[in-house]
């Protein structure tokens, strides 16, 4: 939440005191992929079709996409879509292969005419839509810290806000919400990219990639409001947001997508979630193009979009809206309207609840407010507050496939937060959890007064082709990639209790000869063999040097039957998961081509 400040620019320039040199630089700016994004991910099951927006000329050919997690690559099957002339973008469709493990993946996109592009942590694959789960709200991270450059001095090396966010990330990565909603003010000053060398949005995007759950972000006033008291031109913060989180066309949208704000919605079962762009654009803020964005959100255009979105939702679905704050919109004379005048009656908007941030010290909702239908509740900040503590999150419990949603109380991830000075969720590993151990134990102490029944621990074990078992939890899946076995253990963390989880191999292990140091590529035998059509085929290969890799499938006559993958890969072990249901039964050859040499392996396909 930004209090009005004013300072003469000349005085500002004289008083600004930079910190010691640092090496911040650009983060992952948008190039070809426009959606999904780290702040606007997609959730899909194996067999589902996902839509990818791509910014490229209409003449581009040869689109291909893949999911990537560490050294694991999962090629996606092209499934239609094309160039949308009225929207001036591609909307491509790809199918997630059957057998794709549950994870939050990077998305890679290539074509014959564009450079390869990767959007980090933007596709969450789940085995099925869960009927009972929880999702989390976080807000006001203000990365990297909460000092304002317009105060006349700023320590550009200060990262205290990132420490607060890290504490929350650590807890949420264990508690394992189905998804996370960030209700704005991701960064502290959206203008500070090249200016002062802060690159706040680039660093904020990198922080989002540390979360294990897909995270949907909406803007706040600090993200896109900008300030008159700072040297960057009006509109800089909004344009910086477009560079990283989408989209530059919002300034002058195409006829087929005529909206000027980044409002969006998504569905999970019977739950319909609506995110709305929020900002202040008057007073000490930039007042940038008020003819489009008014004095503050929400504009009449945004409220019209909301009405259309809600009207399109089938009956029986629960509809929740999230935003940074109910700033109130703009009066007919151009002045800002009063706060809490647009969403003070969610039912009148067809909503079953709204939740928001902005007020770092908002009081906890009463039991009656939490149980209300519709509900209207705010959350305190992740950034430290001397009054409320900070490091805040709230969990919403969902049941009956999304038909019932109950918000819980706010929690604090320890450290700065009352009433305890210790972390509210602690994990002690008996050894390093880095893919070099066969046996591993984690001891989790849950200081929260709430049981986390969907908790998940990720054990990164050395891979020796072993099966794994767990005590204290249930092995949900194992992802093998890059010489590591990622063992996912689902467990219940009782309120105020201690849980000990141990993972160990259940079969004899054997260490094979590592041929990577010969300088030649290595291609392991495909598994399973025989391979049933439609199921996943696992291909493991190892490179001595980084370079381009091409995997193809040849039939018994040596003819190319299918392209499996074409990618840039680093030195070391890699895994590709692939499925194809359109091939006839028979014996095929997997061919690995690299600059250092070619390797082949046989596999039998059955139906």
N, C-alpha and C positions, 0 to 999 in steps of 0.2 A: 504494500500500500504506500503510495507516494504522497507526501505532504507538499503543498505548493512552496516553491523556492524561486527566488529571483536573484540574479547577480549580473553585473555588467560584464560583457564579454572581454573587454580590455583588462579589467581586474582579474577575471578568470584566467586569462592567458598568463598573467604575471604570477598568480598565486599557485598555479598547478605545480605540484611537486611529484615527478615521476619516481617510481621505485627503482631498485636495482634492475639491471638488464635481465630479460627473460626470453624464452624461446617459443612463445606462443605463435601460432600461425593458423592458416585457414583450416577449417574442418571439412567435412564431406559436403560440398555444395552440390546442388542439383545440376545434372547434365541431361541425360536421356530419360531416366526413370522419373516420372512425376507422381506415380502412385502405384503400389503402396510405398510408404515412407516410414522411417523410424518413429515419427510423431503421429502417423496415420496408417497403422498396419492393417493387415487382413488376417482373418482367422479362417482356416479351412481344414477339411478332413481329407484323407486319401480318397481319390475319386472325384473330389470337388473341382470345379473350374474356377480359377481366379482371374481377375481382370487387371491388366497392367496398362497404365497410361504411359505413353512414350512421346517425348518431344523430338520429332524428326520430320524431315520432308516426306511428302506423300509418295515419293518415288523409291523409298527404301525397300529392300527385299531381304529375305533370309533371316527373319527374326527367330531367335532361339533364347530360351531362358532356363535357368537352373537354380535350385536351392543349395545353399552352402552353409555348413556348420563345421567349423574348424577344418579338418582335412577331408570331410565328407562332402561329396557332391551328388545331388539328386537332379538329373535332367528332367525337365518338364515337357510334356507332350503338347505341341501346338494344337489348339482346339477351336480356332476361328478368330473372329474379330477382324478389325481392319482400320483403315484411316477414316476418321470422322471429320469430313470437310467442314461441317457447321461448328465444330469445336476446335478445329485446327490442331488436332492431336491424334495419335494412334490410341486405340483401345483394343489391346491384344488379349486373347484368351488362351490360358494354358491349364492343363489338367495335372493335378497332383497325383503321382503314381500310387497305386495300391502298395501297401507295405512301408510307406514312408514313416519313419519314426516320429514320435512327438518331440518337437523342439521349436525354438524360435530361430528362424533361419535368415541369413542374408539372401537377397535376390540378385542374381546376375542376369544381365540382358545383353545380347549381342545381335549383330546383323551384318549384312554384307557391306554396309555403307556407313556405320557409326562405330565409334570407339567402344570397347567393352565398358559397361557401367555396372556398378554394384550399389544397391541400397541396403544398408545394414539393418539387421534385426527387425525386419518388416513383415515377415510371413510366419505366423504361428500355425503349425500343423498339430491338430489334436485328433485322437482316435475317434471321438464321437462328441456330440453336444451333450454336456453333462446336465443332469436335471437338478442337482443340488451342489452348490458351490458358493464361493464368495469372491467379490472383486473389491479392489482398494481404491481409495481417493487419496491423492497427495496434492499439495498446492504450494505456491510461493516459495520455490527453491532459491530464486534470486542469485543465480550463479554468475560469477564465482564467489561474490561476497556482497555485503549490503551497504557499502560506502558509495556516495554519489560523487561523480567527477565534478559536478557543478558546485560542490562545497568549497572548491579552491585547492584541495589536496586529495590525492588518492594513492594508495599503495597498490600499484598494478600487479604486484606479486601476491597479494592476499587471496587465499583460496579457502577461507574458513567456511563459506557456504557449501563448498564441495564436500568438506568433511561432514557437515550436517546431512547432506544428501546421501553420502556414502553409508552413514549409519542406518538410514531408512532402507536403502537398497539392500544392505546386508540382511536385515530382518525380513524384508519382503521376498527375497530370493529363497528363503527357507519356508516361510509361511505359505508361499505358492498360491497367490490369488490367480483366478482364471484370466483376468486382465486388470490393468491399472488405468485410472483416469487422472490426468494431471490438469488441474483447473486453473492454469495460467501463472504468469510471471515466472516462466522458466528461467529467464536471465534477469539481471538487475538493470542493465541499461542496454536496450536494443541497438543503440547507436554505436556502441563500443566494439567495432570489429577492427578495421584498419586504424581508426582513430584510437590513439594511445596504445595500439598494438595489443588490445585486450582479447579480441576474437571470442567474445563471450558466447555467441550463438554456436560457433564451431565447437567450443569446449562443452557447451550444454548438450549438443547432439551426441558427443562422445560419452557423456555421463549417461544419457538415456540407454546407450548400447550395453551398459553394465547390468541392466535389469533383465531377469530371466523371463518375465511375463511381458506380453505385448502391451505397449503403453500408448494411450491416445492422449494427445496434448491439444489444449485450446489456448489461444493467446490471452495475455493480460495487458494492462496498461503499461507495464514496464517493458514488455516485449515489443510492442509496435506503436506506443504513444509518442516517443521522442520528446525532447524538451527544448524550449526556446532558449534556455540559458546555456546550451552547449553549442560548440561551433559547427558540428555537422549540419548540413542543410535539412530543412523540413522534409519529412518523409523517409529519412535515411533508415530509421529503425524498421519501418514497414518493408522497405525494399530489402533490408538485410534478412528479415524473416522469409521473404519470398525466395531469396537465394538458397536458403538451407531447408526450409520446411514447406514451401509452396504458397502461391504460384504467381509468377510475374504477370500472367494474363489478367489478374484481378483488377489491374488498373484500367484495362480496356477489354472486358471479356467478350468472347465471340458470341454470335447469335444463338448458338446451340447450348450455351452454358452461360447465361447472361448475368450471373450474380457477382457482386464485387467483394464479397466477404468469404472467408474460408469456414463456412458452416458445413457440417457433414453429419451423417448418421450411419449406424451399423446395427446389425441384429445378431443376437445370440439366443437361439431358441425362441421363446416367447418374449424376450426382453429386447426392446427397441431403445437404443441409446442415441441421444442427439447432442452434438457439441456445437456451441455457438461462439464465434469470434467476439472478443470483448476488448474494450479499450476506452481511453479518455482522449479527446481531441480538441480540448479548449483550455483556456487559462494558461498555466505554465507549460502545458503540453504544446505540440507542434501546430495544432490547427491546420493539419495538412488536408487539402482538398475537401473542405467541409461540404461542398456541393455534392460529394459522393458519400462521405462517411459521417457527416453531421458533426455535432459537438461531442458525441460519445455513442457507444453502442447501447441498445440495439437500434439500427436504422429501420425505417418502415419497410425497406426491401428485405431486411433480415426477418422481420416478423411475418412478412408475406411468405418467405421461404419456409419458415417454421410451420405456418398454417398448412401449406401444401404438403410438407413432409408428414405431419401428423395425420392429415386426411387420408394419406395413402397407406397407412398402417392397418392391417387387417384387425378386425375385432378380436378381443381375447388377448391381445398383446399388452404388456405393461410398457408405458412410454415415460422415460426419464430424460430430462434435459440437464446438461452441465455447462457451466460458463464461469468466467472469472468473478463476475459480480453483476447484480442487477443495477447498472448505472442509471437506467431510466430512459435512455434515448434523447431525442432532440425535440424541443417545442417548435411550433410553426414559425416563431420569430427567430429561430436559429440558436436560441439559448439552450443550455442543458436542462433537461427535466429532472425532477427529484428522483433520488435513488429509491429503489423498491417500488416502482410504479408500473413495471411491465410484467413481472413474474410474481407479484404479490398474491395472485389468485391462479395457481397452476391449473386447477380444474377447469377454469374458463378457457384455458389454452389447449385443453384435451390431454393434459399431462398428469401422470400419477405421482410425480415428485420432481423436485429440482435440487441441485446441490452446487456449491460454489466455494470460492476462497476469498482472497483479497484482504479481509480483516484478519491480521495475524493473531489477534488475541480474542477472537469471537468466543463468547461463552459457550460451554457445552450445552447441547440441546437437552431439554428435560425429557424424562421417559415418555410423557404425553406427546412431545414434539417428534420424538423418534418413532413413535407408534402411529402418528397421524397419517391419514390418507386424504389428499396427497401431502407429502412432507416437503419442507422447505428449510434446508439446513446448510450451515457453513462449516468450514474446517479451518483450523489454525495453520500456521506456516510450517514448512520444513526448515527454513532459515531460522537461526536462533532468535529468540525473543526473551528479553530479561523478565517479562511479565508472565508469559505462558510457557516458555521453555523451548518451543520449536521441536524439530524432528518429528513432526506429527503425521499420522495417517489415520484413516477411518476405513473400516471394513463393512461392506454391505453384504448381508447373507441372502442368498437367492435359493428358492425352493420351487418345486412343482414346475420344473422346466422354464422358470422365469416368470411364472404367474404371480409369485409372491416375492417381494423385496423388502427387507427390514434393515435399515441402517443401524450400525452399532455405535458405541461410544468412541471418542478419539483416543488414540494411543500415542505414546512418545517413545522413540527408539533410544532411550537412555542418554548417557553423556551429559548434555546440557539440560536435560529435561527433568523437572520434578516428577515424582517425589524421590527418585533414586539417582545416584551418581554412577551406577553401573549400567552396562548395556542391558536392555530389557529382554534380549534374546542372545545368549552366548553359545558359541560352538567351540569345543576344544577337540582338535584332531590329534590322534596319538602319533601321527607321522605326517610328512608332507603329502598333500593331496594334489599331486602334479603328474600322475601317470607313470610313476616309477615303482609303485609298491603293489604287492600281491594281496596284502592283508591291511585293512584299515578300519579304525574305530572312530566314531564321532560321538561326543557327549554334548547333548543340547539341554540347556537350562532355560525354561520358559518362565520369565518373571512376570509376564502379562497375566492379567486376571481373566483371560479368555483362552479357551482351548482351540488349537489349530488342527482340525481333523483332516485337512487336505495338505499337510506339510509334505515337502519333498526335499530330499538330500541328494546331491550329485557327487558320487564317489568317482574320481578319475584314477583308474587302475591301469597297471601295465597289461598289455594284451598278449596273452600266450595261448589264444584259442581255447579259453576256459569258459565253462559256465560258472555263474556266481550265485551265491545264496546270501541272505541277510538274516540277522537276528535283530529284534527290536523294530522291525518294519518289513515291508514286502517289496521285493524287486519288481518294479513296474516294467522296466525295459532295459536293454543294454544297447548302446550305440558304439560300434567299433569303428575307429578312424585314426589314422596317423599313428599306429602302434599303441593306441590307448583304448581302453574299454571304459566308456562312461556308463556307470551303473547308477540307475535312478531308483531310489528307495522311497516309497511312500510310507508315511508314518503319522501317528497322532501325537501331538505335543500337548499334554494336559496342562491346564492353567496352574501355574506355580510349581510345576513338576520337572523332573529330570528324565530324559530319554537317552538311552545308550543304544547306538546302532552299529553293528559290525558287519562288514562285507568281506567275504573270502571266496576263493575258487572252490568248486565242488568236484572238479576232475583233475587228474594229474596234468601238470603243465610241462611244456617242453619248449626250450628256446632254440629256434631254428637258426641256420646259418644266415647271417646278414650279408647279402650280396651287393648292397648299395655302394660299398666302397670300391667295387671293380670299375666303376665309371659307367656301367651299362644299366639300362632300366631293368627293373624286375616286375614281372606280372605273376601274381599268385594264381593258383587254381580257382576258377569261379565257384561260388557257393550260392545256393545248393546245386548239386549236379547228381541226378537230373534236375532240371529246372522247369517248374510248371508255368505254363503261359499265364500271364496276368499277375503273377507273383513277383516279388523283388529279386533281382539277381545282384549279388554283391561282388564287386570287382575291386581287389586291393592291388595297388602297384606302388613301387618305390623308385624315386629318382635320386641320382647322385648329384645332379645339378638342376637348378630351376630352368624352366623352359616351357614351350608349348607342347601340349599333349593332345593326341587325337585317338579316340577309342571307336572302333567300328566293329560291326558284326558281319561276318562273311558266311555264305552258305557252303555246302559241301563241294560245289564247283568253283569256289573262290570268288564268287560274285558278291558285291556289297549288298547285304540284306537290310541294313539299318545303320544310321549314324547314332552312336551312343552318347558321345560327349566330345567337345572341343574346348579346351580351357588352358589357361596359364596356371602352372603349378610350381610350388617351391620345392627345394630339395627335401627329401624325406618321404615317409609313407603317406599314401592318400587312399581314399575309399570313394567309390562311385556306386550308388544304388540306381538300378535301372529296371524298368518293366516294359514289356511289349506283348500285347495280346493278339496281334494281327498276323503273327508268323505261323507257318506250318510246323508240325512236329518234325524232328530230325536232329542231325548233328551239325553244329555250327562252330565257327572259329571266332574267338575274340582276338582282335588285333590291337596292340598298343604301339603307336608310332611317336617317336621323339627324335630330336636332333641327334641324340647319342646312339640311337638304334631302335630296332623294332622287335617286339616280343608277341607271341601268340599262345593261346590256350583253347582247348576244345571244351565244348559244353553241349549237353543233350537237352533239347527242349521237348516237353511232353504236354499233352492236353488232358 
